[in-house]
Amino acid sequence: MSKLINSIDVSEQLLEILGQFDMKLEKIEDYYFVNGEYPGIAVQAFEMERFEESVVVQLDIHIILPKQHFVESFVAHSATIEEAIAETFEQFEVNLLHTLIMAFWGDAKHIENGIGTDIWDINGSRWQIIVSNYGYRGEVPMDDVIEDTNLMYDEIEKAIKALPLEEDIYAFRTVYTDVGDGRKVTEALINNEPFSELEDAVSKLPWRDLGIYYSVRNFVLTMKLVPEE
């Protein structure tokens, strides 16, 4: 059973990370807002499982918008809770934070981060697309686990463009994990709800069976553009 971690102030750690980007933060109830505007961001950490010499921690990043709320979760397995939390924050910064900065926090200090942007036509509307770096965890280079790293993104793009998008903003999380013991786990979510078509497509990509753990993660934000008058 998961247990909320209160012994470490993860909100303080989040503020330290955001502070590196010259953001002016205002706390309203449980969320921090940049310049007092949406989206709001909050964080919680949970101890998921404890072993004799290690612990599994999950970090939940909550993003709140005027009409929507989604959660991005990052998991790490390390010798101590402190080390595991530090690893989850590293994952957050690589895979999510820079995407949020590009999408919402234009006044923040930008760094070279490899975030991709594009404009797509979907269901009769134009959409701003913000694409994260791949969040990769593994002992070998990512090029060793799949012959072409663009294959995963191509399936994500194809699946999103096939949707009848009706909301203003959508968040897509896609993760492929080879546990290393024969088990393969694929997760695809749209606004935290299962996206089975994308999950099936990504699971069928030519991932290499190396007998070792690796995980590939991608995050995409789609935001409807208002037509010019």
N, C-alpha and C positions, 0 to 999 in steps of 0.2 A: 504493500500500500504506500502511495506517495505521501510525503510529509513536507509541509511548508518549512522552508529554512528561514529562521528568524535570527540566527546567530551571526549572520553576515548581512550587512546593509547593501543589498544589490542595487537599490535606488541610488545610493551614493556613487557606486561604481559606474552606473549608467550616466550620471551627471558628469563624472570625470571624463568619460569618453566623449560625450556631446560637447563638453567644454573645449575640447581640442579643436573644434570647428567654429569657434567664436559665436556660438549661439546664445541668445538672450532667452532664458527660460523662465516661465511663470507657472507655478503650481496651482491648479484648480482642482479641488477634491483630490482624486488619486492620480491624476495625470499631469504631466509636464507639457506645456505648450510653448512653441517657439514664437516669440513676439506676440504671445497671447492668441494665436490663430491655430485653427485645425491644420493637421491632425495633432491629437494628443498622444503621448507615449508613456507607458508605464511598464514595470518589470516585476516579475516574481520568480523565485527559484524553489525547486522541489528536490528533495532527496527521493529518488525513485527506487533504488535498491542498494543494499549494503552487503559487502562481502567481508571476509576476514581481513584483507589487506587493501581494499579499494571500495569505491563508492560510485554510483551512477547518479548524475545530477541532470535535471531538465530546467532550462531557462526559458520562461515564457515572456515574449515581448508583445505587449498589447498596444494596438494602434486603433484609436477612435477617431471617426469622421462624423460629420453631422448626421448622416443617415446609416452609417455602417460601422462595424467593429470586426477586426480580425486579429488573430494571434499567430505569431511565428514562434515555433519552439525549436530549441537547440539542445542537443544531448551530448554529454561527455562522460567518459569513464576514466577515472584517475585515482591516484593513491589517496588523495585527501579531497574534502569538499572544496577547499580554497583553490586547489589546482583545477578541479573539474569546472568550477564556476569561471575561472580565468579562461579556460579553453572555450566554454560556451560563448563568452563575450567576444573572443577572437572570431568565432564563427559568425556571430551577429554583425560584427564590424565589416567583415569581408563580404558577406552574402546579403545583408539587408540594409545596413545603415547608409551606405553610399547611394543605394537605390532611393531611399527616402529623401536624402539630401537633394538628389537630382530632380526628384518628382515634386517636392513640396517646399524645401527650405533653400530657396535660391540665394538668400543673403548669407548663408553659411560659407565658411572658408572651404573652397574646393581643393582637392588634391587629385593627382593622377590616379584614377581608380578603375579604369577599364569598363565603366558602366556604358551600356549601349542604349541608344535612343532611335526611334523610328516613328513613322506615321503609317498607320494601316487603315484601309477602308473595310469596315465590317458592318453588315446589316444596314447599309445605307448611311452610315455615319463615319466620320473621321476620328481616329483614336491616336492619342499620344501613347507610345509604348516605351516603357523604361525597363531595361533588362539587366539583371544583376550579373556580376561575375559568377562563374561556377564556384560553388563552395565544395572543394574537394578534400577528402580525408583518406589517406592511404599511405602505404609504405613505398609504393612505386609511383613514378610519374603518371599523371592522368592519361597521357598518350598511350600508356601500356595497358589500360583497361578497356579501351575502345578505339577502333581504328581511325575514327573521325569524330572529334569532339563536337562538330556541328550537327551530328545526327540527332542528338537529344533536343537541341534547340529547334531543329527543323520540324520535329514532331510536335513540339509545344506550339510553334507558330501555326501549323496546320490545324491543330485541335482548337485553338482559340478562334481562328478565323471562321471556323464552322459553326460557332455558337451564335444564337440570337441574342446578343448582348443588349440589355434593356436598362441596367443601372448606369450610373455615371462613372463608377470606379470599380475595378475588379482586381483582386490579388490572386495570383496563381503560384502555388508552391509545387515543385516536382522534385522528388528524391528517389534515386536508385541506390540500393545498398546490397552489396554481396557480403554476407556475414562471415564467409570464409569456411563455413562447415557444411556447405552444400545449400544453405538457405539463401534465397534472394528475395528482397523485399522492395516493392515499388509503391510509392505514395504520390498521388496527384490530387491537389485540392484547388477548388475555386471558391474564394471567400470562406475558407475552412470547411467546405462541404466536399464530399468525394466527387472526383471527376474521373469516372471509370474509363471513358474512352481514351483519355490521355494516359492514364495508368497502364492500360493494356498495351498501348502503342509503345510506350517507353520500356516496358518489361520485355518486349520482343526485339529490342535493338541488339546488335551483335556484341554484347558485353562479354569480356573474356573471363573464363573460369580459372582463376589463378590459385585458388585454395587459400587465399588470404583476404583479410577485411579491406574493403574500400567502399566509399560512399560519394556520390555526386549529387549536388543539390543546385537548383536554379529557382530564381524568384522573378516574376514578371508583374509589373503594374500596368494596367490599361486604363486610360482616362479619356473620357469622351470630350472632344473639342467642340466648343460652341461655334456655330457657323458665323462668319463675319457678315454684318448687315450692310 
